[in-house]
């Protein structure tokens, strides 16, 4: 009587009893789970036999086509595949993964130790090498060995390299992480949210990218939610001058992400998001210099910026100074007084950013949070120079008084 065989099937969730090997083979054809399990079992058995007898796969030499010497159509010889033979392993030697390098005839340093020394600190030589790397290079470097993986993770010795990479629509090789990868995407002239999602899905960059630069692209506010959820190491996101970016949608994305939990809310406060110059801010900033801004537009933008500033760290603020009636339409002011009374006071705070100003007298640099109106009032109309309070207190008092 033939010997029966009992096997557990994951697909059917039951034990199967086979009387013959043909029944087992027929079931493997119809059941992919059993087929994969038997394939893995056979592979492990074959590997056990090779390890026991010390056999290793002998590499096959490449086939070179024979090109005839005479002039005429080139006839390429068809490659001939030889049988795979197994040969016995020799004595274990040194690994050729990292080539040994002799520096100035001194001690021999392995390639791994040389890279750790060379890229350990952001000195000029290391920065010059990193500017030619892209995300694909860092992926290859990270998964070369455990030592390189630790160096490129968290607070490793190569963590500074990650801060030199950006992602987006920049065309300078020293600041573009996708300098080589963009060729695979036909050099998209403008990035939108689906194209960014495609890149994030295709490349293993969740733990690599720290800076995300999407200035002057076609992304919208949903891209911020995509980056926050998929990039674990992101510290800075720039979406300056994005034409499809809306402040209301951006505020909704931040509030939804902060409501996920306390950990997400704390992480959101540490991410620097620069959204200066988006379409709504650009409209108010551009019109207020020409004395034709609207109260409703300025109030809407100021309210959104005020709430957004409570969630993230950014370079976009509201000006310290209340400009009252400066830069507003006369008809708009008359309508406001008609609705709120003649004694109603205007509260007009314009968007501003931190600008670095150099005094033309003492040559010292000062950081000022100014809108374009304050910047225009504190610089000379003819030469464009800025004088600090210590060097020229008179001009400073005039600028703050509105004269």
ZALORO-578057 format. One record per residue (C-alpha): residue in three letters; y negated, x negated, z. Coordinates in pm, whole numbers. Each point is the difference from the previous one (the first is absolute). Layout:
BEGIN
[dovex "ALA", [Y, X, Z]]
...
END
This chain:
BEGIN
[dovex "UNK", [0, 0, 0]]
[dovex "UNK", [-338, -152, -96]]
[dovex "UNK", [-232, -99, 283]]
[dovex "UNK", [-300, 229, 46]]
[dovex "UNK", [-360, -125, 48]]
[dovex "UNK", [-267, 183, 203]]
[dovex "UNK", [-371, -65, -84]]
[dovex "UNK", [-320, 158, 138]]
[dovex "UNK", [-232, 143, -268]]
[dovex "UNK", [-373, 16, 85]]
[dovex "UNK", [-74, 247, -281]]
[dovex "UNK", [261, 261, 103]]
[dovex "UNK", [-25, -81, 372]]
[dovex "UNK", [381, 2, 43]]
[dovex "UNK", [305, -227, -11]]
[dovex "UNK", [187, -23, -332]]
[dovex "UNK", [370, -88, -29]]
[dovex "UNK", [114, -184, -315]]
[dovex "UNK", [365, -19, -104]]
[dovex "UNK", [-61, -239, -291]]
[dovex "UNK", [-261, -255, -99]]
[dovex "UNK", [-78, 209, -310]]
[dovex "UNK", [-120, 288, 218]]
[dovex "UNK", [-235, -234, 185]]
[dovex "UNK", [-135, -141, -328]]
[dovex "UNK", [-59, 350, -139]]
[dovex "UNK", [-195, 99, 312]]
[dovex "UNK", [-216, -316, -20]]
[dovex "UNK", [-110, 96, -353]]
[dovex "UNK", [-136, 335, 124]]
[dovex "UNK", [-137, -112, 341]]
[dovex "UNK", [-284, -257, -12]]
[dovex "UNK", [10, -59, 377]]
[dovex "UNK", [366, -101, 2]]
[dovex "UNK", [-53, -206, -316]]
[dovex "UNK", [-280, -202, 161]]
[dovex "UNK", [201, -42, 323]]
[dovex "UNK", [304, -134, -186]]
[dovex "UNK", [-219, -226, -213]]
[dovex "UNK", [-157, -152, 311]]
[dovex "UNK", [343, -39, 161]]
[dovex "UNK", [144, -178, -305]]
[dovex "UNK", [-305, -225, -19]]
[dovex "UNK", [38, -100, 364]]
[dovex "UNK", [372, -67, -49]]
[dovex "UNK", [-68, -222, -303]]
[dovex "UNK", [-272, -187, 189]]
[dovex "UNK", [237, -55, 293]]
[dovex "UNK", [258, -157, -233]]
[dovex "UNK", [-261, -229, -160]]
[dovex "UNK", [-131, -113, 340]]
[dovex "UNK", [355, -60, 126]]
[dovex "UNK", [97, -227, -292]]
[dovex "UNK", [-347, -154, -40]]
[dovex "UNK", [-63, 123, -356]]
[dovex "UNK", [-350, 32, -148]]
[dovex "UNK", [-127, 132, -333]]
[dovex "UNK", [-52, -277, -254]]
[dovex "UNK", [-327, 53, -190]]
[dovex "UNK", [32, 47, -372]]
[dovex "UNK", [-211, -236, -218]]
[dovex "UNK", [-262, 175, -214]]
[dovex "UNK", [91, 72, -360]]
[dovex "UNK", [-230, -176, -248]]
[dovex "UNK", [-10, 144, -351]]
[dovex "UNK", [69, -241, -286]]
[dovex "UNK", [-283, -2, -253]]
[dovex "UNK", [95, -126, -350]]
[dovex "UNK", [-183, -305, -127]]
[dovex "UNK", [-73, 141, -346]]
[dovex "UNK", [-296, 218, -80]]
[dovex "UNK", [77, 365, -22]]
[dovex "UNK", [86, 299, 213]]
[dovex "UNK", [90, -106, 353]]
[dovex "UNK", [347, 109, 97]]
[dovex "UNK", [40, 12, 374]]
[dovex "UNK", [348, -69, 126]]
[dovex "UNK", [132, 279, 215]]
[dovex "UNK", [46, -108, 362]]
[dovex "UNK", [356, -49, 111]]
[dovex "UNK", [74, 112, 353]]
[dovex "UNK", [263, -201, 176]]
[dovex "UNK", [226, 115, 279]]
[dovex "UNK", [-125, -25, 358]]
[dovex "UNK", [188, -265, 191]]
[dovex "UNK", [-7, -71, 367]]
[dovex "UNK", [-18, -352, 134]]
[dovex "UNK", [43, -136, 351]]
[dovex "UNK", [-312, -63, 208]]
[dovex "UNK", [-105, -355, 66]]
[dovex "UNK", [-127, -140, 327]]
[dovex "UNK", [-317, 178, 126]]
[dovex "UNK", [-319, -185, -90]]
[dovex "UNK", [-372, 43, 55]]
[dovex "UNK", [-170, 314, -126]]
[dovex "UNK", [-206, -35, -319]]
[dovex "UNK", [-218, 300, 87]]
[dovex "UNK", [-294, -224, 92]]
[dovex "UNK", [-50, -323, -187]]
[dovex "UNK", [-72, -310, 209]]
[dovex "UNK", [-340, -152, -74]]
[dovex "UNK", [-104, -358, 73]]
[dovex "UNK", [-369, -27, 85]]
[dovex "UNK", [-160, -343, -64]]
[dovex "UNK", [329, -180, 47]]
[dovex "UNK", [23, 107, 365]]
[dovex "UNK", [227, 241, 177]]
[dovex "UNK", [186, 258, -206]]
[dovex "UNK", [-131, 353, 65]]
[dovex "UNK", [187, 310, -112]]
[dovex "UNK", [-176, 255, -219]]
[dovex "UNK", [9, 259, 278]]
[dovex "UNK", [-174, -230, 250]]
[dovex "UNK", [-253, -107, -264]]
[dovex "UNK", [-101, 363, -70]]
[dovex "UNK", [-38, 70, 372]]
[dovex "UNK", [-231, -301, 33]]
[dovex "UNK", [-195, 75, -317]]
[dovex "UNK", [-61, 373, 61]]
[dovex "UNK", [-16, -11, 379]]
[dovex "UNK", [-381, 8, 8]]
[dovex "UNK", [-258, 140, -247]]
[dovex "UNK", [-135, -340, -103]]
[dovex "UNK", [-150, -50, -350]]
[dovex "UNK", [330, -121, -148]]
[dovex "UNK", [194, 301, 132]]
[dovex "UNK", [-270, 246, -109]]
[dovex "UNK", [5, -152, -349]]
[dovex "UNK", [375, 65, -24]]
[dovex "UNK", [-11, 353, 143]]
[dovex "UNK", [-263, 115, -251]]
[dovex "UNK", [266, -20, -275]]
[dovex "UNK", [260, 207, 191]]
[dovex "UNK", [58, 369, -52]]
[dovex "UNK", [209, 261, 178]]
[dovex "UNK", [315, -79, -200]]
[dovex "UNK", [-25, -367, 105]]
[dovex "UNK", [-36, 91, 366]]
[dovex "UNK", [296, 238, -21]]
[dovex "UNK", [214, -282, -141]]
[dovex "UNK", [-128, -239, 265]]
[dovex "UNK", [55, 245, 285]]
[dovex "UNK", [365, 67, -87]]
[dovex "UNK", [92, -362, -70]]
[dovex "UNK", [111, -78, 356]]
[dovex "UNK", [-49, 117, 357]]
[dovex "UNK", [-255, -270, 71]]
[dovex "UNK", [-230, 116, -282]]
[dovex "UNK", [54, 363, 104]]
[dovex "UNK", [-120, -74, 354]]
[dovex "UNK", [-297, -198, -134]]
[dovex "UNK", [-118, 295, -215]]
[dovex "UNK", [58, 271, 263]]
[dovex "UNK", [-234, 109, 277]]
[dovex "UNK", [-169, -298, 163]]
[dovex "UNK", [194, -265, -194]]
[dovex "UNK", [-151, -332, -106]]
[dovex "UNK", [-57, 135, -353]]
[dovex "UNK", [-155, 332, 108]]
[dovex "UNK", [-342, -120, -120]]
[dovex "UNK", [133, 7, -359]]
[dovex "UNK", [37, 380, 18]]
[dovex "UNK", [-370, 42, 81]]
[dovex "UNK", [-92, -179, -325]]
[dovex "UNK", [173, 265, -213]]
[dovex "UNK", [-166, 315, -126]]
[dovex "UNK", [125, 288, -208]]
[dovex "UNK", [-191, 188, -264]]
[dovex "UNK", [-236, -22, -292]]
[dovex "UNK", [-131, -355, 45]]
[dovex "UNK", [24, -244, -288]]
[dovex "UNK", [-39, -329, 187]]
[dovex "UNK", [328, -184, 41]]
[dovex "UNK", [-94, -141, 340]]
[dovex "UNK", [-45, 348, 150]]
[dovex "UNK", [259, 211, -185]]
[dovex "UNK", [350, 33, 140]]
[dovex "UNK", [116, 167, -322]]
[dovex "UNK", [-129, -271, -233]]
[dovex "UNK", [346, -42, -151]]
[dovex "UNK", [136, 348, 70]]
[dovex "UNK", [-275, 180, -192]]
[dovex "UNK", [154, -129, -325]]
[dovex "UNK", [301, 220, 74]]
[dovex "UNK", [-224, 307, 25]]
[dovex "UNK", [-186, -69, -327]]
[dovex "UNK", [-315, -110, 187]]
[dovex "UNK", [-120, 343, 106]]
[dovex "UNK", [-381, 0, -40]]
[dovex "UNK", [-42, 243, 289]]
[dovex "UNK", [239, 71, 284]]
[dovex "UNK", [62, 355, 121]]
[dovex "UNK", [217, 128, 285]]
[dovex "UNK", [323, 50, -205]]
[dovex "UNK", [-22, -355, -139]]
[dovex "UNK", [-47, -139, 352]]
[dovex "UNK", [299, 201, 121]]
[dovex "UNK", [208, -137, -288]]
[dovex "UNK", [-85, -357, 95]]
[dovex "UNK", [82, 62, 367]]
[dovex "UNK", [335, 153, -97]]
[dovex "UNK", [92, -279, -240]]
[dovex "UNK", [-82, -305, 214]]
[dovex "UNK", [105, -86, 354]]
[dovex "UNK", [-349, -53, 141]]
[dovex "UNK", [-4, 228, 307]]
[dovex "UNK", [-14, -297, 239]]
[dovex "UNK", [-196, -239, -226]]
[dovex "UNK", [-328, 160, -102]]
[dovex "UNK", [-276, -20, 261]]
[dovex "UNK", [-310, 55, -217]]
[dovex "UNK", [-17, 287, -248]]
[dovex "UNK", [-292, -12, -243]]
[dovex "UNK", [-41, 303, -225]]
[dovex "UNK", [-370, -30, -78]]
[dovex "UNK", [-130, 187, -306]]
[dovex "UNK", [338, 162, -74]]
[dovex "UNK", [113, 357, -57]]
[dovex "UNK", [177, 51, 333]]
[dovex "UNK", [-79, 296, 223]]
[dovex "UNK", [26, 63, 374]]
[dovex "UNK", [376, 67, -20]]
[dovex "UNK", [49, -369, -79]]
[dovex "UNK", [-122, -88, 352]]
[dovex "UNK", [278, 213, 150]]
[dovex "UNK", [251, -166, -235]]
[dovex "UNK", [-106, -351, 103]]
[dovex "UNK", [-3, 76, 372]]
[dovex "UNK", [353, 145, -11]]
[dovex "UNK", [162, -263, -225]]
[dovex "UNK", [-175, -328, 88]]
[dovex "UNK", [96, -112, 349]]
[dovex "UNK", [-226, -308, 13]]
[dovex "UNK", [-318, 129, -167]]
[dovex "UNK", [-319, -94, 186]]
[dovex "UNK", [-275, 63, -258]]
[dovex "UNK", [-39, 260, -277]]
[dovex "UNK", [-297, -2, -237]]
[dovex "UNK", [-76, 302, -222]]
[dovex "UNK", [-363, -75, -85]]
[dovex "UNK", [-151, 173, -305]]
[dovex "UNK", [306, 221, -69]]
[dovex "UNK", [-113, 293, -215]]
[dovex "UNK", [271, 246, 114]]
[dovex "UNK", [-37, -71, 372]]
[dovex "UNK", [-125, 298, 208]]
[dovex "UNK", [-125, -36, 358]]
[dovex "UNK", [138, 339, 108]]
[dovex "UNK", [352, -81, -125]]
[dovex "UNK", [-23, -347, 154]]
[dovex "UNK", [-92, 144, 341]]
[dovex "UNK", [289, 250, -23]]
[dovex "UNK", [247, -283, -77]]
[dovex "UNK", [-120, -203, 300]]
[dovex "UNK", [17, 299, 235]]
[dovex "UNK", [353, 91, -115]]
[dovex "UNK", [121, -358, 44]]
[dovex "UNK", [-159, -30, 346]]
[dovex "UNK", [163, 326, 108]]
[dovex "UNK", [352, -138, -64]]
[dovex "UNK", [5, -176, 336]]
[dovex "UNK", [-171, -239, 235]]
[dovex "UNK", [147, -304, -176]]
[dovex "UNK", [-139, 109, -338]]
[dovex "UNK", [-342, 73, 151]]
[dovex "UNK", [-21, -348, 158]]
[dovex "UNK", [113, -164, -321]]
[dovex "UNK", [-261, 191, -201]]
[dovex "UNK", [-280, -142, 218]]
[dovex "UNK", [112, -355, -84]]
[dovex "UNK", [7, 51, -379]]
[dovex "UNK", [-326, -93, -174]]
[dovex "UNK", [-78, 244, -283]]
[dovex "UNK", [-308, -64, -213]]
[dovex "UNK", [-107, 305, -203]]
[dovex "UNK", [-364, -88, -73]]
[dovex "UNK", [-138, 114, -334]]
[dovex "UNK", [237, 289, -70]]
[dovex "UNK", [-142, 276, -220]]
[dovex "UNK", [-154, 212, 278]]
[dovex "UNK", [-152, -295, 187]]
[dovex "UNK", [-118, -156, -324]]
[dovex "UNK", [-186, 322, -92]]
[dovex "UNK", [-190, 16, 329]]
[dovex "UNK", [-74, -374, 12]]
[dovex "UNK", [-114, -7, -361]]
[dovex "UNK", [-232, 297, 29]]
[dovex "UNK", [-157, -74, 338]]
[dovex "UNK", [-166, -318, -129]]
[dovex "UNK", [-174, 205, -268]]
[dovex "UNK", [-128, 257, 255]]
[dovex "UNK", [212, 283, -135]]
[dovex "UNK", [294, 45, 236]]
[dovex "UNK", [115, 345, 112]]
[dovex "UNK", [24, 100, 367]]
[dovex "UNK", [336, 173, -50]]
[dovex "UNK", [159, -302, -172]]
[dovex "UNK", [-134, -249, 255]]
[dovex "UNK", [115, 218, 291]]
[dovex "UNK", [348, 48, -150]]
[dovex "UNK", [54, -373, -59]]
[dovex "UNK", [-140, -92, 343]]
[dovex "UNK", [232, 249, 174]]
[dovex "UNK", [311, -127, -181]]
[dovex "UNK", [-85, -365, 70]]
[dovex "UNK", [-66, 79, 367]]
[dovex "UNK", [348, 154, 42]]
[dovex "UNK", [177, -263, -211]]
[dovex "UNK", [-152, -280, 211]]
[dovex "UNK", [179, 141, 306]]
[dovex "UNK", [342, -54, -161]]
[dovex "UNK", [-17, -335, -181]]
[dovex "UNK", [-175, -336, 2]]
[dovex "UNK", [-223, -21, -307]]
[dovex "UNK", [-304, -164, -154]]
[dovex "UNK", [-161, 340, -71]]
[dovex "UNK", [-232, 140, 268]]
[dovex "UNK", [-310, 212, 42]]
[dovex "UNK", [-336, -171, 20]]
[dovex "UNK", [-138, -52, 351]]
[dovex "UNK", [-335, 138, -105]]
[dovex "UNK", [-73, 370, -46]]
[dovex "UNK", [-200, 20, -325]]
[dovex "UNK", [-110, 360, 60]]
[dovex "UNK", [-182, 114, -318]]
[dovex "UNK", [40, -327, -192]]
[dovex "UNK", [185, 30, -328]]
[dovex "UNK", [27, 381, -11]]
[dovex "UNK", [-100, 248, -268]]
[dovex "UNK", [-327, 187, 72]]
[dovex "UNK", [155, 331, -108]]
[dovex "UNK", [301, -73, 222]]
[dovex "UNK", [-227, -70, 300]]
[dovex "UNK", [-194, 322, -62]]
[dovex "UNK", [323, 199, -15]]
[dovex "UNK", [121, -164, 324]]
[dovex "UNK", [-325, 92, 183]]
[dovex "UNK", [15, 353, -135]]
[dovex "UNK", [351, 45, 141]]
[dovex "UNK", [-45, -190, 329]]
[dovex "UNK", [-371, 38, 75]]
[dovex "UNK", [-302, -225, -48]]
[dovex "UNK", [65, -193, 322]]
[dovex "UNK", [360, -91, -92]]
[dovex "UNK", [59, -375, -4]]
[dovex "UNK", [197, -173, -271]]
[dovex "UNK", [294, -220, 97]]
[dovex "UNK", [76, -220, -299]]
[dovex "UNK", [245, -288, 52]]
[dovex "UNK", [102, -178, -319]]
[dovex "UNK", [324, -195, -60]]
[dovex "UNK", [-25, -371, 67]]
[dovex "UNK", [215, -310, 8]]
[dovex "UNK", [-14, -334, 182]]
[dovex "UNK", [-191, -249, -216]]
[dovex "UNK", [-46, -371, 65]]
[dovex "UNK", [-368, -101, -32]]
[dovex "UNK", [-140, -354, -3]]
[dovex "UNK", [-348, -55, 136]]
[dovex "UNK", [-223, -173, -254]]
[dovex "UNK", [-181, -198, 275]]
[dovex "UNK", [262, -119, 250]]
[dovex "UNK", [300, 33, -243]]
[dovex "UNK", [212, 172, 265]]
[dovex "UNK", [242, 279, -91]]
[dovex "UNK", [-17, 339, 168]]
[dovex "UNK", [229, 303, -33]]
[dovex "UNK", [-191, 325, -33]]
[dovex "UNK", [128, 358, -31]]
[dovex "UNK", [-246, 136, -255]]
[dovex "UNK", [-13, 268, -263]]
[dovex "UNK", [-172, -72, -330]]
[dovex "UNK", [-329, 138, 132]]
[dovex "UNK", [2, -239, 298]]
[dovex "UNK", [105, -286, -225]]
[dovex "UNK", [-288, 74, -236]]
[dovex "UNK", [-247, 26, 289]]
[dovex "UNK", [105, -330, 163]]
[dovex "UNK", [-5, -220, -312]]
[dovex "UNK", [-295, -121, -200]]
[dovex "UNK", [-69, 199, -314]]
[dovex "UNK", [-98, -307, -204]]
[dovex "UNK", [227, -286, 115]]
[dovex "UNK", [279, 203, 164]]
[dovex "UNK", [2, -216, 315]]
[dovex "UNK", [84, 123, 349]]
[dovex "UNK", [-189, -122, 310]]
[dovex "UNK", [157, 44, 343]]
[dovex "UNK", [-179, 134, 308]]
[dovex "UNK", [-55, -348, 149]]
[dovex "UNK", [-162, -148, -311]]
[dovex "UNK", [-210, 298, -115]]
[dovex "UNK", [-38, 270, 269]]
[dovex "UNK", [-288, 171, -182]]
[dovex "UNK", [199, 87, -311]]
[dovex "UNK", [285, 121, 222]]
[dovex "UNK", [-226, 243, 188]]
[dovex "UNK", [-140, 133, -328]]
[dovex "UNK", [348, 60, -141]]
[dovex "UNK", [114, 191, 308]]
[dovex "UNK", [-315, 210, 13]]
[dovex "UNK", [43, 109, -360]]
[dovex "UNK", [-322, -156, -131]]
END
